[in-house]
Amino acid sequence: MSWPAWTEALKERFVADEASAFLVVGDIHAKRWMVEGESLDAANVLVRLLARSRPVVGVFRTGIAGGLRFSTFTDEKKFDELVDAAMLMSGAAVALSARVPMEALGRIWQALNTVGHDQAYMIVDIDNLLPRRRKRIDPVPTAPALFDWPQHPTLRKSNNIVVFLTTSLEALRPELVEACSVIRLDGTPVLDQTTQAALEHLQEDVGSPSVIDAPSIPGAAPAPAPAAPPPTAGFEVLLPLLEKALVRALLDHPEEHRPKRLPVMKAVADVMEQGGAGWHGLTFSLDEEGDVVVEGDGGADFLGMWKGDIALDAAGGMLLKALTGGFSAGSPPDLDETAMRALAKRVAKKLR
C-alpha cells in the first residue's frame, strides 16, 4: 500500500540514523489518512506503520481522558513486562501510573532502557506537557528531562523510536523543537518568521569564502597560536580563535547546556573579551527553571547583546546541531565550516 509522504520522510530519516525522536506538526487529530480501508489520525497511522516491525507500539494521549494505550493486549502485556524488568534491574521502588502524564512517560522510559524488543511510542499533544509559556516543567519520574530524550544514548543507540505530535510549533517549548527531527504533515518547511529572518542574515554573512587556507607541509612546525584580535579584526582572524574557544567550551559544558547555546555563548564571550568587549571572566549556567544565567563583570550586557541578535543565536544553533559523535581534547570535534564562518562574521561585526 501507499503510505502518506510524511511517513516516508520519517522512515528515511530514521533509516539514515539522522534521529530517533521526531516531532510531527500539523492537523494531527483529523482522521484524513486512509490506511487498510480505515480513516485514521496521525498517531494511528504511525501505529499501523510501526507495528509491522515492532512488537511494542504505544500511544500516549495527553488530553482529557488520555493515557497510555496499546493497539493489542499482546503489546500491552509485553510493555508491562519490560517495565517490570527494568525497574527490577535498576532497583527502583516507584509506582508509576499509565494514566498520570509524567508517570506514564516514566514507564515508557523504563521500557526504553531494556534490550531485545524494538519499541515505538507516539506522544500526542506534547505541547500540553511542554507549553511554550510555562517556565517550570514537571520532572519525569525515573527518567531524564524530556528535552534530553532525543539525543540521549539510551534512545540513540537503540532501534527504538519516539514520536511527539503537536498541532503547532508556536505552542511548544523551543528546546524540544530544536532537539527533534521535525516533520510537517503538509510538507512545508519548518521555519517560523524569526528563524527565517535569522537564516537570511546568515546567508548574507556567509557568502563565499574570501580566503584559502595554506596547504600543510609534512614535517613543518605547527603555526603559532593566533594573538588576541584587534577591535577591528576581520572574520578570518577570528575563525581560529573561535574554533579553539568553542572546542574548550564544548569540553567544559555538559550536553544538556547545548539546547540553550551555552558552549557557543562562552566561546563568543571569551573571544570578544580578547577583542576589547566590556565584560570579563563570564561564566554560563542554567538555573532550576532552565534559564540561562551569566555571571561575571558585564554579564547582563553580554546576555542582552546575544538575545538582541537572532542571527548570532541561529549560527550557534547550526553549529551545535551539526555535531556528531563523541570527542575529546585529543580528538576535537569537526565544526561545521558554514556555521563557523557565519558566527565569526557576526562576532566581527559586534567588535567594530
C-alpha positions as CSV (number, residue, x, y, z in Angstrom):
1,M,0.0,0.0,0.0
2,S,1.0,3.7,-0.4
3,W,1.8,5.5,2.9
4,P,1.5,9.2,3.4
5,A,4.5,11.2,2.2
6,W,5.3,12.5,5.8
7,T,5.6,8.9,7.0
8,E,8.1,8.2,4.2
9,A,10.1,11.2,5.4
10,L,10.2,9.8,8.9
11,K,11.3,6.4,7.7
12,E,14.1,7.8,5.5
13,R,15.5,9.9,8.4
14,F,15.3,7.0,10.8
15,V,16.9,4.5,8.4
16,A,19.7,7.1,7.7
17,D,20.2,7.3,11.5
18,E,19.5,11.1,11.5
19,A,17.3,10.8,14.5
20,S,15.4,8.5,16.9
21,A,13.0,11.2,18.1
22,F,10.7,13.0,15.8
23,L,8.2,15.9,16.1
24,V,5.2,15.7,13.8
25,V,3.4,19.0,13.4
26,G,0.1,19.8,11.8
27,D,-3.6,18.7,11.9
28,I,-2.7,15.6,13.9
29,H,-6.3,14.9,15.1
30,A,-8.0,14.8,11.7
31,K,-8.9,11.3,10.5
32,R,-7.9,12.0,7.0
33,W,-5.5,9.2,6.1
34,M,-6.9,6.0,4.6
35,V,-4.9,3.0,5.8
36,E,-6.1,-0.5,5.3
37,G,-9.6,0.7,4.5
38,E,-9.9,2.9,7.6
39,S,-9.6,6.6,8.1
40,L,-7.0,7.3,10.8
41,D,-5.4,10.3,12.6
42,A,-1.7,10.8,12.5
43,A,-0.9,8.8,15.6
44,N,-2.8,5.8,14.5
45,V,-1.2,5.9,11.0
46,L,2.1,5.6,12.8
47,V,0.8,2.7,14.9
48,R,-0.1,0.8,11.7
49,L,3.2,1.6,10.1
50,L,5.5,0.9,13.0
51,A,3.6,-2.2,14.3
52,R,4.9,-4.0,11.2
53,S,8.4,-4.1,12.6
54,R,8.0,-3.7,16.3
55,P,6.4,-5.9,19.0
56,V,5.6,-3.0,21.3
57,V,3.9,0.1,19.9
58,G,2.1,2.5,22.3
59,V,0.2,5.8,22.1
60,F,0.1,8.3,24.9
61,R,-2.6,11.0,24.6
62,T,-2.1,13.9,27.0
63,G,-5.6,15.4,26.7
64,I,-8.8,14.8,28.6
65,A,-9.4,11.1,29.3
66,G,-5.9,10.5,28.0
67,G,-3.4,7.8,29.0
68,L,-1.0,5.2,27.6
69,R,-2.7,2.7,25.4
70,F,-1.7,-0.2,23.1
71,S,-3.5,-1.5,20.0
72,T,-3.3,-5.1,21.2
73,F,-3.3,-6.8,24.5
74,T,-0.1,-8.6,23.5
75,D,1.7,-5.2,23.1
76,E,0.5,-4.0,26.4
77,K,1.5,-7.2,28.2
78,K,5.0,-7.1,26.7
79,F,5.3,-3.5,27.6
80,D,4.4,-4.2,31.3
81,E,6.9,-7.0,31.3
82,L,9.7,-4.7,30.0
83,V,8.8,-2.0,32.6
84,D,8.9,-4.6,35.4
85,A,12.2,-6.0,34.3
86,A,13.8,-2.5,34.0
87,M,12.5,-1.5,37.5
88,L,13.8,-4.7,39.0
89,M,17.2,-4.3,37.4
90,S,17.6,-0.7,38.5
91,G,16.3,-1.4,42.0
92,A,13.8,1.5,41.7
93,A,10.8,1.1,44.0
94,V,8.4,3.5,42.3
95,A,4.8,3.1,41.4
96,L,4.1,4.7,38.0
97,S,0.6,5.0,36.6
98,A,-0.1,4.8,32.9
99,R,-2.7,7.5,33.2
100,V,-0.8,10.2,35.1
101,P,1.1,12.0,32.3
102,M,4.6,12.3,33.7
103,E,4.4,8.9,35.4
104,A,3.3,7.3,32.1
105,L,6.4,8.9,30.4
106,G,8.5,7.4,33.2
107,R,7.1,3.9,32.3
108,I,7.9,4.5,28.7
109,W,11.5,5.5,29.6
110,Q,11.9,2.4,31.8
111,A,10.8,0.2,28.8
112,L,13.2,2.0,26.5
113,N,16.1,1.0,28.9
114,T,15.6,-2.7,28.0
115,V,17.0,-4.6,25.0
116,G,15.7,-7.3,22.8
117,H,12.4,-5.8,21.8
118,D,12.1,-2.9,19.4
119,Q,9.6,-0.3,20.5
120,A,7.8,2.8,19.3
121,Y,5.8,5.4,21.2
122,M,3.6,8.2,20.0
123,I,3.1,11.1,22.5
124,V,0.1,13.2,21.3
125,D,-0.3,16.9,22.1
126,I,3.1,17.1,23.7
127,D,2.5,20.9,24.0
128,N,0.1,20.1,26.8
129,L,3.1,18.9,28.8
130,L,5.7,21.4,27.4
131,P,3.8,24.6,26.7
132,R,5.9,27.4,25.5
133,R,4.8,29.9,28.1
134,R,5.4,27.7,31.2
135,K,8.9,28.2,32.7
136,R,8.9,25.3,35.1
137,I,8.5,21.8,33.6
138,D,7.4,18.9,35.8
139,P,10.1,16.2,36.1
140,V,9.6,12.7,34.6
141,P,10.0,10.1,37.5
142,T,12.9,7.7,37.0
143,A,13.8,9.4,33.6
144,P,15.8,12.4,32.3
145,A,14.0,15.6,31.2
146,L,12.0,15.3,28.0
147,F,14.3,17.8,26.3
148,D,17.1,15.3,26.7
149,W,15.3,12.3,25.3
150,P,16.0,12.9,21.6
151,Q,19.8,12.9,22.0
152,H,20.1,10.5,25.0
153,P,22.4,7.5,24.3
154,T,19.6,5.2,25.6
155,L,17.5,6.1,22.7
156,R,20.1,6.9,20.1
157,K,22.0,3.7,20.5
158,S,18.8,1.6,20.2
159,N,16.4,0.7,17.4
160,N,13.5,2.4,19.2
161,I,11.5,5.4,18.0
162,V,9.7,8.2,20.0
163,V,7.4,10.5,18.0
164,F,6.0,13.6,19.6
165,L,2.9,15.1,17.9
166,T,1.6,18.7,18.2
167,T,-0.7,20.9,16.2
168,S,1.6,24.0,16.4
169,L,5.3,24.6,16.9
170,E,4.4,28.0,18.4
171,A,2.6,26.3,21.3
172,L,5.6,24.1,22.2
173,R,8.8,24.8,24.2
174,P,11.6,25.5,21.6
175,E,14.1,23.2,23.4
176,L,12.1,20.2,22.2
177,V,11.7,21.6,18.7
178,E,15.4,22.0,18.4
179,A,16.2,18.6,19.7
180,C,13.9,16.6,17.5
181,S,13.8,15.9,13.8
182,V,10.7,17.9,12.7
183,I,8.2,16.7,10.1
184,R,5.2,18.8,9.0
185,L,2.2,16.9,7.9
186,D,1.6,19.3,5.0
187,G,5.3,19.1,3.9
188,T,6.1,22.8,4.3
189,P,9.5,23.8,5.7
190,V,9.7,24.2,9.4
191,L,10.6,27.9,9.5
192,D,8.9,30.5,11.6
193,Q,9.3,34.2,11.0
194,T,12.1,34.6,13.5
195,T,14.1,31.6,12.1
196,Q,13.6,32.8,8.5
197,A,15.0,36.2,9.4
198,A,17.9,34.6,11.1
199,L,18.7,32.4,8.2
200,E,18.5,35.4,5.8
201,H,21.1,37.1,8.0
202,L,23.3,34.0,7.9
203,Q,23.1,33.8,4.2
204,E,24.2,37.4,3.8
205,D,27.0,36.9,6.3
206,V,28.5,33.6,4.9
207,G,28.7,34.2,1.2
208,S,31.7,32.7,-0.4
209,P,34.9,32.1,1.4
210,S,37.3,35.0,0.8
211,V,40.4,33.3,2.0
212,I,42.1,29.9,1.2
213,D,44.0,28.1,3.9
214,A,47.6,27.4,3.0
215,P,48.3,23.8,2.4
216,S,50.0,21.9,5.2
217,I,53.6,20.8,4.7
218,P,54.7,17.4,6.1
219,G,57.2,17.9,8.8
220,A,56.7,21.6,9.1
221,A,56.3,23.2,12.6
222,P,52.8,24.0,13.6
223,A,51.6,27.5,13.1
224,P,51.8,29.7,16.2
225,A,48.5,30.3,18.0
226,P,46.8,33.5,16.8
227,A,47.1,36.6,19.0
228,A,44.2,38.4,20.5
229,P,42.1,40.1,17.8
230,P,42.2,43.8,17.4
231,P,38.8,45.6,17.8
232,T,38.5,45.9,14.0
233,A,39.6,42.3,13.2
234,G,38.1,40.6,10.2
235,F,36.3,37.3,10.5
236,E,39.3,35.4,9.1
237,V,41.3,36.4,12.1
238,L,38.5,35.4,14.5
239,L,37.9,32.0,13.0
240,P,40.8,30.1,14.7
241,L,40.2,31.9,17.9
242,L,36.5,30.9,17.9
243,E,37.3,27.3,17.0
244,K,39.7,27.0,19.8
245,A,37.4,28.6,22.3
246,L,34.4,26.6,21.2
247,V,36.2,23.2,21.5
248,R,37.3,24.2,25.0
249,A,33.7,25.3,25.9
250,L,32.2,22.1,24.5
251,L,34.5,20.0,26.7
252,D,33.7,22.1,29.8
253,H,29.9,22.2,29.4
254,P,27.7,19.2,29.7
255,E,25.4,18.2,26.7
256,E,22.3,19.5,28.5
257,H,23.7,23.0,28.0
258,R,23.7,22.8,24.3
259,P,20.0,23.4,23.6
260,K,20.4,26.8,25.2
261,R,23.7,27.5,23.3
262,L,25.8,27.9,26.4
263,P,29.1,26.5,24.9
264,V,28.8,28.9,22.0
265,M,27.9,31.8,24.3
266,K,31.1,31.0,26.3
267,A,33.3,30.9,23.2
268,V,31.9,34.1,21.8
269,A,32.2,35.9,25.2
270,D,35.8,34.9,25.6
271,V,36.9,35.9,22.1
272,M,35.0,39.2,22.3
273,E,36.6,39.9,25.7
274,Q,40.0,39.5,24.0
275,G,38.9,41.9,21.4
276,G,38.0,44.6,23.9
277,A,34.4,43.9,24.8
278,G,33.1,45.3,28.0
279,W,32.9,42.2,30.1
280,H,35.4,40.0,31.9
281,G,35.5,36.4,33.1
282,L,32.0,35.4,32.3
283,T,30.6,32.0,33.3
284,F,27.4,30.4,32.0
285,S,25.0,28.0,33.7
286,L,21.3,27.2,33.9
287,D,19.0,27.9,36.8
288,E,16.4,25.5,38.2
289,E,13.9,26.6,35.6
290,G,16.3,26.0,32.7
291,D,17.0,29.7,32.0
292,V,20.5,31.0,31.1
293,V,22.5,32.6,34.0
294,V,25.5,34.7,33.1
295,E,27.9,35.6,36.0
296,G,30.8,38.0,35.9
297,D,31.5,41.6,35.1
298,G,29.3,42.8,32.2
299,G,27.2,39.6,32.2
300,A,24.0,41.4,31.7
301,D,25.4,43.3,28.7
302,F,26.5,40.1,27.0
303,L,23.2,38.4,27.5
304,G,21.4,41.5,26.2
305,M,23.6,41.5,23.1
306,W,23.0,37.8,22.5
307,K,19.3,38.0,22.8
308,G,19.2,41.0,20.5
309,D,20.9,39.2,17.6
310,I,18.8,36.4,16.2
311,A,21.5,35.6,13.6
312,L,24.1,35.1,16.2
313,D,21.8,32.6,18.0
314,A,21.0,30.9,14.8
315,A,24.6,30.4,13.9
316,G,25.1,28.9,17.4
317,G,22.2,26.5,16.8
318,M,23.5,25.5,13.4
319,L,26.9,24.7,14.9
320,L,25.6,22.5,17.7
321,K,23.1,20.7,15.5
322,A,25.9,19.7,13.2
323,L,28.0,18.0,16.0
324,T,28.2,14.2,15.5
325,G,29.8,11.5,17.7
326,G,31.9,11.8,20.7
327,F,35.1,13.9,21.0
328,S,37.8,14.8,23.5
329,A,40.7,17.3,23.9
330,G,42.9,14.9,21.9
331,S,40.3,14.3,19.3
332,P,38.3,17.6,18.9
333,P,35.0,17.7,17.0
334,D,34.6,18.7,13.4
335,L,32.9,22.0,13.4
336,D,30.6,23.0,10.5
337,E,32.5,25.4,8.3
338,T,29.5,27.3,7.1
339,A,28.2,27.9,10.7
340,M,31.7,28.8,11.9
341,R,32.1,31.5,9.2
342,A,28.6,32.8,10.0
343,L,29.5,33.0,13.7
344,A,32.9,34.7,13.0
345,K,31.3,37.3,10.8
346,R,28.7,38.1,13.4
347,V,31.3,38.5,16.1
348,A,33.5,40.6,13.8
349,K,30.5,43.0,13.3
350,K,30.0,43.2,17.1
351,L,33.6,44.2,17.6
352,R,33.6,47.0,15.1
